[in-house]
Amino acid sequence: MKLTYWVAENIDGEKTDSIIARTKHDCEQNVLAFAAPGEYRQPIKKSFLYNDAFDLFELATGKDGGRGMG
């Protein structure tokens, strides 16, 4: 299976400060609603493949997983 999402990285913050969403439009709207647009990079599309729910869990919680993966 494939998971695709959009992420706007915080310019001066950690990857955990990034804004993520299902669509580019939603990501852009969340940046406008919850933060100052100048603090975030333009949203980029990310995706990765996984086999099942457990595989997805391992990817998301692994050392280099989470918002930085893809």
N, CA, C and O atoms as a CHARMM CRD file, in Angstrom:
* protein
*
  280
    1    1 MET  N      0.83800  -1.17300   0.00000 PROA 1      0.00000
    2    1 MET  CA     0.00000   0.00000   0.00000 PROA 1      0.00000
    3    1 MET  C      0.88900   1.24400   0.00000 PROA 1      0.00000
    4    1 MET  O      2.07100   1.18500   0.34000 PROA 1      0.00000
    5    2 LYS  N      0.30400   2.34200  -0.38000 PROA 2      0.00000
    6    2 LYS  CA     1.06400   3.58300  -0.48900 PROA 2      0.00000
    7    2 LYS  C      0.36500   4.68000   0.30900 PROA 2      0.00000
    8    2 LYS  O     -0.85000   4.85300   0.21700 PROA 2      0.00000
    9    3 LEU  N      1.14200   5.40800   1.08500 PROA 3      0.00000
   10    3 LEU  CA     0.61400   6.55300   1.82300 PROA 3      0.00000
   11    3 LEU  C      1.25300   7.81000   1.25000 PROA 3      0.00000
   12    3 LEU  O      2.47700   7.91800   1.17200 PROA 3      0.00000
   13    4 THR  N      0.41800   8.74800   0.85300 PROA 4      0.00000
   14    4 THR  CA     0.90100  10.02000   0.31300 PROA 4      0.00000
   15    4 THR  C      0.35000  11.14300   1.17600 PROA 4      0.00000
   16    4 THR  O     -0.81900  11.13100   1.56100 PROA 4      0.00000
   17    5 TYR  N      1.20900  12.11600   1.47400 PROA 5      0.00000
   18    5 TYR  CA     0.79700  13.25600   2.27700 PROA 5      0.00000
   19    5 TYR  C      1.62400  14.46900   1.87100 PROA 5      0.00000
   20    5 TYR  O      2.59500  14.34900   1.12400 PROA 5      0.00000
   21    6 TRP  N      1.23500  15.62700   2.36500 PROA 6      0.00000
   22    6 TRP  CA     1.93200  16.88200   2.08000 PROA 6      0.00000
   23    6 TRP  C      2.49100  17.44100   3.37400 PROA 6      0.00000
   24    6 TRP  O      1.84200  17.36700   4.41700 PROA 6      0.00000
   25    7 VAL  N      3.69500  18.00100   3.31400 PROA 7      0.00000
   26    7 VAL  CA     4.33000  18.54100   4.51300 PROA 7      0.00000
   27    7 VAL  C      4.92800  19.91300   4.21800 PROA 7      0.00000
   28    7 VAL  O      5.59500  20.11100   3.20300 PROA 7      0.00000
   29    8 ALA  N      4.67700  20.85500   5.12600 PROA 8      0.00000
   30    8 ALA  CA     5.29900  22.18300   5.08900 PROA 8      0.00000
   31    8 ALA  C      6.24400  22.23800   6.28300 PROA 8      0.00000
   32    8 ALA  O      5.80500  22.30200   7.43200 PROA 8      0.00000
   33    9 GLU  N      7.54800  22.21200   6.00200 PROA 9      0.00000
   34    9 GLU  CA     8.53500  22.19000   7.07000 PROA 9      0.00000
   35    9 GLU  C      8.70900  23.57100   7.68800 PROA 9      0.00000
   36    9 GLU  O      8.67900  24.58700   6.99400 PROA 9      0.00000
   37   10 ASN  N      8.89100  23.58900   9.00000 PROA 10     0.00000
   38   10 ASN  CA     9.18200  24.81700   9.72100 PROA 10     0.00000
   39   10 ASN  C     10.62200  25.20700   9.40800 PROA 10     0.00000
   40   10 ASN  O     11.52500  24.38100   9.53900 PROA 10     0.00000
   41   11 ILE  N     10.84800  26.43900   9.00000 PROA 11     0.00000
   42   11 ILE  CA    12.17800  26.88000   8.56500 PROA 11     0.00000
   43   11 ILE  C     13.18300  26.86000   9.70900 PROA 11     0.00000
   44   11 ILE  O     14.30600  26.39000   9.52600 PROA 11     0.00000
   45   12 ASP  N     12.81100  27.35300  10.87700 PROA 12     0.00000
   46   12 ASP  CA    13.74300  27.44700  11.99100 PROA 12     0.00000
   47   12 ASP  C     13.52700  26.38100  13.06400 PROA 12     0.00000
   48   12 ASP  O     14.29800  26.31200  14.02200 PROA 12     0.00000
   49   13 GLY  N     12.50600  25.55900  12.92300 PROA 13     0.00000
   50   13 GLY  CA    12.16600  24.60100  13.95700 PROA 13     0.00000
   51   13 GLY  C     12.58100  23.18000  13.62000 PROA 13     0.00000
   52   13 GLY  O     13.29600  22.93000  12.65000 PROA 13     0.00000
   53   14 GLU  N     12.11700  22.26600  14.44100 PROA 14     0.00000
   54   14 GLU  CA    12.38100  20.84500  14.26400 PROA 14     0.00000
   55   14 GLU  C     11.39600  20.26700  13.25400 PROA 14     0.00000
   56   14 GLU  O     10.40700  20.91200  12.90500 PROA 14     0.00000
   57   15 LYS  N     11.66900  19.04300  12.78200 PROA 15     0.00000
   58   15 LYS  CA    10.74100  18.38600  11.87100 PROA 15     0.00000
   59   15 LYS  C      9.40300  18.13500  12.54100 PROA 15     0.00000
   60   15 LYS  O      8.37400  18.06300  11.86900 PROA 15     0.00000
   61   16 THR  N      9.41000  18.00100  13.85300 PROA 16     0.00000
   62   16 THR  CA     8.15300  17.78400  14.57300 PROA 16     0.00000
   63   16 THR  C      7.27000  19.02800  14.55800 PROA 16     0.00000
   64   16 THR  O      6.08700  18.94500  14.88700 PROA 16     0.00000
   65   17 ASP  N      7.82300  20.17100  14.18500 PROA 17     0.00000
   66   17 ASP  CA     7.04700  21.40800  14.07700 PROA 17     0.00000
   67   17 ASP  C      6.40300  21.57400  12.70400 PROA 17     0.00000
   68   17 ASP  O      5.69300  22.55000  12.46100 PROA 17     0.00000
   69   18 SER  N      6.65300  20.62300  11.81200 PROA 18     0.00000
   70   18 SER  CA     6.10200  20.68900  10.46800 PROA 18     0.00000
   71   18 SER  C      4.58700  20.53300  10.49200 PROA 18     0.00000
   72   18 SER  O      4.01800  19.94700  11.41400 PROA 18     0.00000
   73   19 ILE  N      3.95600  21.06500   9.47000 PROA 19     0.00000
   74   19 ILE  CA     2.50900  20.91000   9.31300 PROA 19     0.00000
   75   19 ILE  C      2.28500  19.87000   8.22700 PROA 19     0.00000
   76   19 ILE  O      2.83500  19.97900   7.13100 PROA 19     0.00000
   77   20 ILE  N      1.47200  18.85400   8.53400 PROA 20     0.00000
   78   20 ILE  CA     1.19300  17.80600   7.56900 PROA 20     0.00000
   79   20 ILE  C     -0.30200  17.75200   7.28900 PROA 20     0.00000
   80   20 ILE  O     -1.12100  18.09100   8.14300 PROA 20     0.00000
   81   21 ALA  N     -0.64600  17.31800   6.07300 PROA 21     0.00000
   82   21 ALA  CA    -2.05200  17.21200   5.68300 PROA 21     0.00000
   83   21 ALA  C     -2.19000  16.22100   4.53500 PROA 21     0.00000
   84   21 ALA  O     -1.20300  15.81000   3.92500 PROA 21     0.00000
   85   22 ARG  N     -3.43000  15.84700   4.25400 PROA 22     0.00000
   86   22 ARG  CA    -3.70700  14.89300   3.17400 PROA 22     0.00000
   87   22 ARG  C     -3.54000  15.49600   1.79200 PROA 22     0.00000
   88   22 ARG  O     -3.14100  14.80300   0.85600 PROA 22     0.00000
   89   23 THR  N     -3.84100  16.78600   1.65400 PROA 23     0.00000
   90   23 THR  CA    -3.75000  17.43500   0.34600 PROA 23     0.00000
   91   23 THR  C     -2.89000  18.69200   0.45000 PROA 23     0.00000
   92   23 THR  O     -2.67600  19.22900   1.53700 PROA 23     0.00000
   93   24 LYS  N     -2.40400  19.14800  -0.69500 PROA 24     0.00000
   94   24 LYS  CA    -1.61200  20.37300  -0.72700 PROA 24     0.00000
   95   24 LYS  C     -2.44800  21.55600  -0.25400 PROA 24     0.00000
   96   24 LYS  O     -1.98100  22.38900   0.52300 PROA 24     0.00000
   97   25 HSD  N     -3.66800  21.61900  -0.72100 PROA 25     0.00000
   98   25 HSD  CA    -4.55400  22.72000  -0.33900 PROA 25     0.00000
   99   25 HSD  C     -4.76000  22.75000   1.17500 PROA 25     0.00000
  100   25 HSD  O     -4.66900  23.81100   1.79200 PROA 25     0.00000
  101   26 ASP  N     -5.03400  21.59700   1.77400 PROA 26     0.00000
  102   26 ASP  CA    -5.22200  21.53500   3.22300 PROA 26     0.00000
  103   26 ASP  C     -3.96100  21.95900   3.96700 PROA 26     0.00000
  104   26 ASP  O     -4.03500  22.64300   4.98800 PROA 26     0.00000
  105   27 CYS  N     -2.81600  21.55400   3.45700 PROA 27     0.00000
  106   27 CYS  CA    -1.54700  21.92800   4.09300 PROA 27     0.00000
  107   27 CYS  C     -1.36200  23.44600   4.04700 PROA 27     0.00000
  108   27 CYS  O     -0.99100  24.05700   5.04900 PROA 27     0.00000
  109   28 GLU  N     -1.61600  24.05100   2.89400 PROA 28     0.00000
  110   28 GLU  CA    -1.48900  25.50300   2.75700 PROA 28     0.00000
  111   28 GLU  C     -2.47400  26.22900   3.67200 PROA 28     0.00000
  112   28 GLU  O     -2.12500  27.23700   4.28700 PROA 28     0.00000
  113   29 GLN  N     -3.68400  25.72600   3.76200 PROA 29     0.00000
  114   29 GLN  CA    -4.68900  26.35400   4.62200 PROA 29     0.00000
  115   29 GLN  C     -4.31800  26.23200   6.09600 PROA 29     0.00000
  116   29 GLN  O     -4.56000  27.15400   6.87400 PROA 29     0.00000
  117   30 ASN  N     -3.73000  25.09300   6.48500 PROA 30     0.00000
  118   30 ASN  CA    -3.30200  24.92100   7.87600 PROA 30     0.00000
  119   30 ASN  C     -2.15600  25.86200   8.23400 PROA 30     0.00000
  120   30 ASN  O     -2.09400  26.36100   9.35800 PROA 30     0.00000
  121   31 VAL  N     -1.25800  26.10800   7.29700 PROA 31     0.00000
  122   31 VAL  CA    -0.18100  27.07300   7.54000 PROA 31     0.00000
  123   31 VAL  C     -0.78100  28.45700   7.77300 PROA 31     0.00000
  124   31 VAL  O     -0.36500  29.16900   8.68700 PROA 31     0.00000
  125   32 LEU  N     -1.74600  28.83600   6.95600 PROA 32     0.00000
  126   32 LEU  CA    -2.38400  30.14800   7.11800 PROA 32     0.00000
  127   32 LEU  C     -3.18400  30.24000   8.41400 PROA 32     0.00000
  128   32 LEU  O     -3.20500  31.29000   9.05600 PROA 32     0.00000
  129   33 ALA  N     -3.83300  29.16300   8.79600 PROA 33     0.00000
  130   33 ALA  CA    -4.69900  29.17700   9.97900 PROA 33     0.00000
  131   33 ALA  C     -3.93700  29.08100  11.29200 PROA 33     0.00000
  132   33 ALA  O     -4.32700  29.70800  12.27700 PROA 33     0.00000
  133   34 PHE  N     -2.86700  28.31400  11.32300 PROA 34     0.00000
  134   34 PHE  CA    -2.20100  28.01800  12.59400 PROA 34     0.00000
  135   34 PHE  C     -0.83400  28.65300  12.76400 PROA 34     0.00000
  136   34 PHE  O     -0.25100  28.55800  13.84400 PROA 34     0.00000
  137   35 ALA  N     -0.30100  29.30300  11.72900 PROA 35     0.00000
  138   35 ALA  CA     1.06700  29.81900  11.81600 PROA 35     0.00000
  139   35 ALA  C      1.25300  31.00300  10.86900 PROA 35     0.00000
  140   35 ALA  O      0.35500  31.37100  10.11100 PROA 35     0.00000
  141   36 ALA  N      2.42900  31.57600  10.94000 PROA 36     0.00000
  142   36 ALA  CA     2.78800  32.64700  10.01700 PROA 36     0.00000
  143   36 ALA  C      3.39400  32.01600   8.75600 PROA 36     0.00000
  144   36 ALA  O      4.33200  31.22500   8.85900 PROA 36     0.00000
  145   37 PRO  N      2.88000  32.34900   7.58600 PROA 37     0.00000
  146   37 PRO  CA     3.37300  31.73200   6.35200 PROA 37     0.00000
  147   37 PRO  C      4.88300  31.86400   6.14600 PROA 37     0.00000
  148   37 PRO  O      5.49500  30.98700   5.53600 PROA 37     0.00000
  149   38 GLY  N      5.48400  32.92300   6.63300 PROA 38     0.00000
  150   38 GLY  CA     6.92300  33.11000   6.48700 PROA 38     0.00000
  151   38 GLY  C      7.76100  32.15600   7.31300 PROA 38     0.00000
  152   38 GLY  O      8.97400  32.07600   7.12000 PROA 38     0.00000
  153   39 GLU  N      7.13700  31.43100   8.23200 PROA 39     0.00000
  154   39 GLU  CA     7.86300  30.48900   9.08500 PROA 39     0.00000
  155   39 GLU  C      7.94800  29.09600   8.48100 PROA 39     0.00000
  156   39 GLU  O      8.62900  28.22900   9.02800 PROA 39     0.00000
  157   40 TYR  N      7.26800  28.86700   7.36100 PROA 40     0.00000
  158   40 TYR  CA     7.20000  27.53300   6.76600 PROA 40     0.00000
  159   40 TYR  C      7.60700  27.54500   5.30500 PROA 40     0.00000
  160   40 TYR  O      7.38600  28.52200   4.59000 PROA 40     0.00000
  161   41 ARG  N      8.21000  26.43700   4.87200 PROA 41     0.00000
  162   41 ARG  CA     8.54900  26.25700   3.46000 PROA 41     0.00000
  163   41 ARG  C      7.26500  25.90200   2.70400 PROA 41     0.00000
  164   41 ARG  O      6.24300  25.58900   3.31300 PROA 41     0.00000
  165   42 GLN  N      7.33100  25.95400   1.37900 PROA 42     0.00000
  166   42 GLN  CA     6.20400  25.53800   0.55700 PROA 42     0.00000
  167   42 GLN  C      5.93300  24.04000   0.78300 PROA 42     0.00000
  168   42 GLN  O      6.87700  23.26900   0.95400 PROA 42     0.00000
  169   43 PRO  N      4.68100  23.62700   0.78700 PROA 43     0.00000
  170   43 PRO  CA     4.36500  22.21000   0.97400 PROA 43     0.00000
  171   43 PRO  C      4.97000  21.34200  -0.13100 PROA 43     0.00000
  172   43 PRO  O      4.95600  21.70800  -1.30700 PROA 43     0.00000
  173   44 ILE  N      5.49700  20.19100   0.27100 PROA 44     0.00000
  174   44 ILE  CA     6.01300  19.23000  -0.69200 PROA 44     0.00000
  175   44 ILE  C      5.30700  17.89600  -0.48500 PROA 44     0.00000
  176   44 ILE  O      4.89000  17.55000   0.62100 PROA 44     0.00000
  177   45 LYS  N      5.18900  17.16700  -1.57300 PROA 45     0.00000
  178   45 LYS  CA     4.49700  15.87800  -1.55300 PROA 45     0.00000
  179   45 LYS  C      5.48500  14.79200  -1.14100 PROA 45     0.00000
  180   45 LYS  O      6.60200  14.72800  -1.65200 PROA 45     0.00000
  181   46 LYS  N      5.05900  13.93700  -0.20700 PROA 46     0.00000
  182   46 LYS  CA     5.87200  12.81000   0.23300 PROA 46     0.00000
  183   46 LYS  C      5.01200  11.55800   0.18800 PROA 46     0.00000
  184   46 LYS  O      3.79600  11.62500   0.36800 PROA 46     0.00000
  185   47 SER  N      5.64000  10.42800  -0.05000 PROA 47     0.00000
  186   47 SER  CA     4.91400   9.16500  -0.03500 PROA 47     0.00000
  187   47 SER  C      5.88100   8.02900   0.26200 PROA 47     0.00000
  188   47 SER  O      7.09000   8.15200   0.06800 PROA 47     0.00000
  189   48 PHE  N      5.32800   6.93200   0.73100 PROA 48     0.00000
  190   48 PHE  CA     6.11500   5.73700   0.99400 PROA 48     0.00000
  191   48 PHE  C      5.21300   4.51400   0.91200 PROA 48     0.00000
  192   48 PHE  O      3.99000   4.60300   1.01300 PROA 48     0.00000
  193   49 LEU  N      5.86000   3.37300   0.72600 PROA 49     0.00000
  194   49 LEU  CA     5.14000   2.10500   0.61400 PROA 49     0.00000
  195   49 LEU  C      5.22300   1.33800   1.92500 PROA 49     0.00000
  196   49 LEU  O      6.23800   1.38200   2.62000 PROA 49     0.00000
  197   50 TYR  N      4.14800   0.63600   2.25400 PROA 50     0.00000
  198   50 TYR  CA     4.14600  -0.23300   3.42700 PROA 50     0.00000
  199   50 TYR  C      3.28500  -1.45500   3.12000 PROA 50     0.00000
  200   50 TYR  O      2.43100  -1.42300   2.23400 PROA 50     0.00000
  201   51 ASN  N      3.52400  -2.53800   3.87100 PROA 51     0.00000
  202   51 ASN  CA     2.84200  -3.80500   3.58800 PROA 51     0.00000
  203   51 ASN  C      1.53700  -3.97700   4.35200 PROA 51     0.00000
  204   51 ASN  O      0.54600  -4.44900   3.79500 PROA 51     0.00000
  205   52 ASP  N      1.53400  -3.59800   5.61800 PROA 52     0.00000
  206   52 ASP  CA     0.35200  -3.77800   6.45600 PROA 52     0.00000
  207   52 ASP  C      0.38500  -2.75700   7.58900 PROA 52     0.00000
  208   52 ASP  O      1.29900  -1.93500   7.65400 PROA 52     0.00000
  209   53 ALA  N     -0.59100  -2.80200   8.47200 PROA 53     0.00000
  210   53 ALA  CA    -0.68600  -1.81500   9.55300 PROA 53     0.00000
  211   53 ALA  C      0.52900  -1.86200  10.47300 PROA 53     0.00000
  212   53 ALA  O      1.00300  -0.81800  10.92100 PROA 53     0.00000
  213   54 PHE  N      1.03500  -3.05200  10.75900 PROA 54     0.00000
  214   54 PHE  CA     2.19800  -3.14600  11.63200 PROA 54     0.00000
  215   54 PHE  C      3.43000  -2.53400  10.95800 PROA 54     0.00000
  216   54 PHE  O      4.21300  -1.84200  11.60900 PROA 54     0.00000
  217   55 ASP  N      3.59900  -2.78300   9.68200 PROA 55     0.00000
  218   55 ASP  CA     4.70200  -2.20100   8.92200 PROA 55     0.00000
  219   55 ASP  C      4.61100  -0.67500   8.95200 PROA 55     0.00000
  220   55 ASP  O      5.62300   0.00200   9.13500 PROA 55     0.00000
  221   56 LEU  N      3.42200  -0.13800   8.77500 PROA 56     0.00000
  222   56 LEU  CA     3.20300   1.30300   8.84300 PROA 56     0.00000
  223   56 LEU  C      3.56600   1.84400  10.22600 PROA 56     0.00000
  224   56 LEU  O      4.19900   2.89400  10.33700 PROA 56     0.00000
  225   57 PHE  N      3.17000   1.13400  11.27000 PROA 57     0.00000
  226   57 PHE  CA     3.49300   1.52900  12.64400 PROA 57     0.00000
  227   57 PHE  C      5.00800   1.55900  12.85100 PROA 57     0.00000
  228   57 PHE  O      5.53400   2.50000  13.44400 PROA 57     0.00000
  229   58 GLU  N      5.70200   0.54500  12.37000 PROA 58     0.00000
  230   58 GLU  CA     7.15800   0.50400  12.50400 PROA 58     0.00000
  231   58 GLU  C      7.82000   1.66500  11.77200 PROA 58     0.00000
  232   58 GLU  O      8.75600   2.27300  12.29100 PROA 58     0.00000
  233   59 LEU  N      7.34000   1.97600  10.57100 PROA 59     0.00000
  234   59 LEU  CA     7.89600   3.09800   9.80600 PROA 59     0.00000
  235   59 LEU  C      7.67900   4.42500  10.53200 PROA 59     0.00000
  236   59 LEU  O      8.57900   5.26300  10.58900 PROA 59     0.00000
  237   60 ALA  N      6.49200   4.60700  11.07900 PROA 60     0.00000
  238   60 ALA  CA     6.15100   5.87500  11.72000 PROA 60     0.00000
  239   60 ALA  C      6.85300   6.07600  13.05400 PROA 60     0.00000
  240   60 ALA  O      7.08800   7.21600  13.45400 PROA 60     0.00000
  241   61 THR  N      7.19100   5.01100  13.74400 PROA 61     0.00000
  242   61 THR  CA     7.81400   5.13700  15.06300 PROA 61     0.00000
  243   61 THR  C      9.28900   4.80400  15.07500 PROA 61     0.00000
  244   61 THR  O      9.93100   4.87600  16.12300 PROA 61     0.00000
  245   62 GLY  N      9.84200   4.43900  13.91900 PROA 62     0.00000
  246   62 GLY  CA    11.25000   4.08700  13.84000 PROA 62     0.00000
  247   62 GLY  C     12.16500   5.28000  14.05100 PROA 62     0.00000
  248   62 GLY  O     11.70700   6.42000  14.12600 PROA 62     0.00000
  249   63 LYS  N     13.45400   5.01400  14.14500 PROA 63     0.00000
  250   63 LYS  CA    14.44900   6.05100  14.43300 PROA 63     0.00000
  251   63 LYS  C     14.36200   7.24700  13.48500 PROA 63     0.00000
  252   63 LYS  O     14.34300   8.39300  13.93400 PROA 63     0.00000
  253   64 ASP  N     14.31000   6.99300  12.20500 PROA 64     0.00000
  254   64 ASP  CA    14.23100   8.08500  11.23100 PROA 64     0.00000
  255   64 ASP  C     12.83500   8.19500  10.63600 PROA 64     0.00000
  256   64 ASP  O     12.66500   8.72300   9.53700 PROA 64     0.00000
  257   65 GLY  N     11.85300   7.70900  11.34500 PROA 65     0.00000
  258   65 GLY  CA    10.47900   7.71400  10.84500 PROA 65     0.00000
  259   65 GLY  C      9.73300   8.98700  11.18900 PROA 65     0.00000
  260   65 GLY  O     10.32800  10.03900  11.42400 PROA 65     0.00000
  261   66 GLY  N      8.44500   8.87000  11.21300 PROA 66     0.00000
  262   66 GLY  CA     7.60400  10.00800  11.54700 PROA 66     0.00000
  263   66 GLY  C      7.53300  11.04200  10.44800 PROA 66     0.00000
  264   66 GLY  O      7.52500  10.68700   9.26900 PROA 66     0.00000
  265   67 ARG  N      7.48000  12.30000  10.80100 PROA 67     0.00000
  266   67 ARG  CA     7.26900  13.36300   9.81700 PROA 67     0.00000
  267   67 ARG  C      8.41200  13.53800   8.84700 PROA 67     0.00000
  268   67 ARG  O      8.24800  14.16800   7.80200 PROA 67     0.00000
  269   68 GLY  N      9.56700  12.99000   9.17600 PROA 68     0.00000
  270   68 GLY  CA    10.69500  13.13900   8.27300 PROA 68     0.00000
  271   68 GLY  C     10.79800  12.06700   7.21000 PROA 68     0.00000
  272   68 GLY  O     11.63500  12.17400   6.31400 PROA 68     0.00000
  273   69 MET  N      9.97400  11.03800   7.28300 PROA 69     0.00000
  274   69 MET  CA    10.12700   9.94100   6.34100 PROA 69     0.00000
  275   69 MET  C      9.44900  10.24000   5.02100 PROA 69     0.00000
  276   69 MET  O      8.58100  11.10800   4.93000 PROA 69     0.00000
  277   70 GLY  N      9.85400   9.51800   4.01700 PROA 70     0.00000
  278   70 GLY  CA     9.19300   9.64400   2.73100 PROA 70     0.00000
  279   70 GLY  C     10.00600  10.36000   1.70400 PROA 70     0.00000
  280   70 GLY  O      9.55700  10.53200   0.57100 PROA 70     0.00000
